């Protein structure tokens, strides 16, 4: 099937004709400027799913996917070993640009998501 491309000018023309909705699917492509113009002019972009055009898929945010389970053996020492390894790697790469407090919060959040406590 042929792809249909919409530019910023196409969106402007659409609004001048009084059209305020555009159905988006795999065969409809909006340029970045067209997408921004549609948002500015209040054009409603409708689609079958709720992912905006050209938005990255971020499965790590998806709360419906099953969480991996980690073995429960010695998790406190396991998390401390992970914490030390992550901090060492971050320090090697970034120096002191990231605080220990921030690293601890990030590590705790990831560990909780993975079921490691």
Secondary structure as GFF3:
##gff-version 3
##sequence-region A 1 117
A	DSSP	beta_strand	4	6	.	.	.	ID=ss1
A	DSSP	alpha_helix	8	16	.	.	.	ID=ss2
A	DSSP	beta_strand	21	24	.	.	.	ID=ss3
A	DSSP	beta_strand	28	30	.	.	.	ID=ss4
A	DSSP	alpha_helix	32	41	.	.	.	ID=ss5
A	DSSP	beta_strand	44	47	.	.	.	ID=ss6
A	DSSP	alpha_helix	75	94	.	.	.	ID=ss7
A	DSSP	alpha_helix	100	114	.	.	.	ID=ss8
###
